[in-house]
């Protein structure tokens, strides 16, 4: 049995996701430029210079900050590999490799900070390692590790209640990140569509404020509805989970499709309501 676990791709390849974030803001800024420019050319000429400086400064700051975070934090995730074998945990990272026989594990703790998911701290003879919920398939890692420890009658090194709580959170995190990766393109399409509709509305009614209001409402509605959908899916999973058998269900694709279907309907209705309120009121 050799199982390898690595950190999620947005941590291993953050530059790709930086590009997506930059494109997102460029789309919004471009919509603003076109709306202001096509509605009032005189005002546009007056504010074009300061606006360009502001945009370039903002994007530059975003890139600089992300670069700093990459070298301080993200770069190390790229080289981390955790392997479970029949006899030990192998932890590979930028400074080398640690081999941790299961028999050397003294304690497993699960510290947590509210809303972050926490991490697993594996304390062994001579050191410790920490693994967060953004390790890909960490739920499977925890369950497999528990089975190996139980097989060696080492269940005293962990508290089952805390381990299960972390396992449930980690499994849901795995599933949630999977949905994020699958739906990121849809969010981009929604953003592009929202930009176009906002631009058209501002041109039809000759009012830039309509564009700002509708753009903000459309993006926020998409985020809020996605979060509500995740909460609904999480609640269903929590009801099916069983602490006594250390069980958390796999992804229910039928349920997810149903939630997304109704989410799309709710989003469309609320977006239409927001559009009417912004234009009429």
C-alpha positions in Angstrom: 0.0 0.0 0.0 1.6 3.2 -1.2 -0.7 6.3 -1.2 0.6 9.7 -2.2 -1.0 13.0 -1.2 0.0 16.4 -2.4 -1.3 19.9 -1.8 -4.1 21.3 -4.0 -3.3 22.7 -7.4 -4.1 26.3 -6.5 -1.3 26.1 -3.9 1.1 24.2 -6.2 0.5 26.4 -9.2 -0.7 29.7 -7.8 0.4 31.8 -10.8 -2.4 30.3 -12.9 -4.9 31.4 -10.4 -3.3 34.8 -10.0 -3.9 35.2 -13.8 -7.6 34.3 -13.3 -7.9 36.9 -10.6 -6.2 39.6 -12.7 -8.4 38.8 -15.7 -11.5 39.0 -13.4 -10.5 42.6 -12.3 -9.6 43.6 -15.9 -13.1 42.6 -17.0 -14.6 44.7 -14.4 -12.3 47.7 -15.1 -12.9 47.4 -18.8 -16.6 47.4 -18.3 -16.2 50.6 -16.2 -14.1 52.2 -18.9 -16.5 51.5 -21.7 -19.5 52.5 -19.7 -18.0 55.9 -18.6 -16.4 56.5 -22.0 -19.5 55.8 -24.1 -21.9 57.6 -21.8 -19.9 60.8 -21.2 -16.8 61.4 -23.3 -15.9 64.7 -21.6 -16.0 63.2 -18.1 -14.1 60.2 -19.4 -11.2 62.3 -20.7 -11.0 64.1 -17.4 -10.8 61.0 -15.2 -9.0 58.7 -17.7 -5.5 59.6 -16.4 -6.2 59.2 -12.6 -8.4 56.1 -13.3 -5.6 54.4 -15.4 -3.1 55.2 -12.7 -5.4 53.7 -10.0 -6.1 50.6 -12.0 -2.4 50.0 -12.9 -1.5 50.7 -9.2 -4.1 48.2 -8.0 -3.2 45.4 -10.4 0.5 46.1 -9.6 -0.1 45.9 -5.9 -2.1 42.7 -6.4 0.7 41.1 -8.3 3.4 42.3 -5.8 1.4 41.0 -2.8 0.7 37.7 -4.5 4.4 37.3 -5.4 5.4 38.0 -1.8 2.9 35.5 -0.5 4.1 32.9 -3.1 7.8 33.1 -1.9 6.9 33.3 1.8 4.1 30.6 1.8 3.0 29.0 -1.5 6.4 27.9 -2.9 6.9 25.3 -0.1 3.6 23.6 -0.9 4.8 22.7 -4.4 7.5 20.3 -3.0 5.4 18.7 -0.3 4.5 15.0 -0.7 3.0 12.8 1.9 3.1 9.0 1.3 1.5 6.3 3.4 3.2 2.9 3.1 2.5 -0.3 5.0 5.0 0.6 7.7 5.5 4.4 7.8 4.6 7.9 6.7 7.1 9.5 4.3 7.0 13.3 4.4 8.9 15.0 1.5 9.5 18.7 1.5 11.9 21.4 0.3 14.5 20.6 2.9 14.5 16.9 2.5 12.6 13.9 3.7 11.2 12.6 7.0 10.4 8.9 7.5 8.0 8.3 10.4 7.3 4.7 11.3 3.8 4.3 12.6 5.3 2.8 15.8 7.1 6.1 16.5 3.9 8.2 16.6 3.3 9.4 20.1 0.3 11.7 19.6 -2.0 13.1 16.9 -3.6 16.5 17.7 -6.2 18.4 15.8 -5.8 22.2 16.6 -8.3 24.4 14.9 -9.0 28.1 14.2 -12.7 28.8 13.7 -13.7 28.8 9.9 -10.3 27.6 8.8 -10.8 23.9 9.1 -7.7 23.4 11.3 -4.9 20.9 10.8 -3.5 17.6 11.9 -0.4 17.6 14.0 1.4 14.3 14.0 3.9 14.1 16.9 6.5 11.4 16.7 9.8 10.5 18.4 12.1 13.4 17.5 9.7 15.8 15.8 6.3 16.6 14.3 4.6 17.4 11.0 1.5 19.5 10.3 -1.0 18.8 7.5 -3.8 21.2 6.7 -7.2 20.5 5.1 -6.0 21.8 1.8 -3.9 18.7 1.4 -5.6 16.9 -1.5 -7.7 13.9 -0.3 -6.7 14.5 3.3 -9.9 12.8 4.4 -8.7 9.6 2.9 -5.3 10.2 4.5 -6.8 10.4 8.0 -9.0 7.4 7.5 -6.1 5.2 6.2 -3.8 6.4 9.0 -6.5 5.6 11.6 -6.8 2.1 10.1 -3.0 1.5 10.3 -2.9 2.7 13.9 -5.9 0.6 14.9 -4.3 -2.4 13.3 -1.3 -1.9 15.6 -3.5 -1.3 18.6 -2.4 2.4 18.8 -5.8 4.1 19.1 -4.6 5.7 22.3 -2.4 8.2 20.3 -5.5 10.1 19.1 -8.9 11.2 20.5 -11.5 9.6 18.3 -14.0 12.4 18.7 -11.6 15.1 17.5 -10.2 12.9 14.8 -13.7 12.2 13.4 -14.6 15.9 13.6 -11.4 16.7 11.6 -12.0 13.8 9.2 -15.6 15.0 8.5 -14.4 18.6 7.9 -11.5 17.4 5.7 -13.7 15.2 3.6 -16.2 18.0 3.0 -13.3 20.3 2.2 -12.1 17.8 -0.4 -15.5 17.6 -2.0 -16.0 21.4 -1.8 -12.7 22.2 -3.5 -13.6 19.6 -6.2 -16.8 21.6 -6.9 -15.0 24.9 -6.9 -12.5 23.6 -9.6 -15.4 22.2 -11.6 -17.5 25.4 -11.5 -14.8 28.1 -11.8 -15.4 28.4 -15.5 -19.1 28.9 -15.0 -18.4 31.7 -12.6 -16.2 33.3 -15.2 -19.0 33.0 -17.8 -21.4 34.6 -15.3 -19.0 37.4 -14.7 -18.5 38.1 -18.5 -22.3 38.0 -19.0 -22.9 40.3 -16.1 -20.3 42.8 -17.4 -22.0 42.8 -20.8 -25.5 43.2 -19.4 -24.4 46.0 -17.0 -22.7 47.8 -19.9 -25.8 47.6 -22.1 -28.1 48.8 -19.3 -25.8 51.7 -18.6 -25.8 52.7 -22.3 -29.6 52.3 -22.7 -30.4 54.4 -19.7 -27.4 56.7 -20.0 -26.4 56.2 -16.4 -23.1 54.8 -15.2 -24.5 54.2 -11.7 -26.7 51.5 -13.2 -23.6 49.7 -14.4 -21.9 49.8 -11.0 -25.0 48.7 -9.1 -25.8 45.9 -11.4 -22.2 44.7 -11.7 -21.9 44.5 -7.9 -25.3 42.9 -7.4 -24.6 40.2 -10.0 -21.2 39.2 -8.7 -22.3 39.2 -5.0 -25.5 37.2 -5.8 -23.4 34.5 -7.6 -21.1 34.2 -4.6 -23.8 34.2 -2.0 -25.9 31.6 -3.8 -22.8 29.3 -4.3 -22.1 29.6 -0.6 -25.7 28.8 0.3 -25.6 25.8 -2.1 -22.4 24.5 -0.3 -24.2 24.9 3.1 -27.1 22.9 1.9 -24.9 20.1 0.5 -22.8 20.2 3.7 -26.0 19.8 5.8 -27.1 16.8 3.8 -23.7 15.1 4.1 -23.6 15.8 7.9 -27.0 14.1 8.3 -25.7 11.0 6.5 -22.3 10.9 8.3 -21.9 8.4 11.1 -19.3 8.9 13.9 -19.7 5.3 15.3 -18.6 3.8 12.0 -16.3 6.6 11.1 -18.2 7.2 7.9 -18.7 10.3 5.7 -20.5 9.8 2.4 -18.9 10.3 -1.0 -20.1 13.1 -3.3 -23.7 12.8 -4.3 -23.6 14.1 -7.9 -27.4 13.8 -8.3 -27.9 16.1 -5.2 -25.2 18.5 -6.4 -26.9 18.8 -9.9 -30.2 19.4 -8.2 -28.8 22.1 -5.9 -27.1 23.8 -8.8 -30.2 23.6 -10.9 -32.3 25.4 -8.3 -29.4 27.8 -7.5 -29.4 28.8 -11.2 -33.2 29.5 -11.1 -32.9 31.5 -7.8 -30.0 33.4 -9.2 -31.9 34.3 -12.4 -34.9 35.5 -10.5 -32.9 37.5 -8.0 -30.8 39.0 -10.8 -34.0 40.0 -12.6 -35.4 41.6 -9.4 -32.1 43.5 -8.8 -32.2 44.7 -12.4 -35.8 46.0 -12.1 -35.1 47.6 -8.7 -31.9 49.3 -9.9 -33.5 50.6 -13.1 -37.0 51.6 -11.7 -36.1 52.8 -8.3 
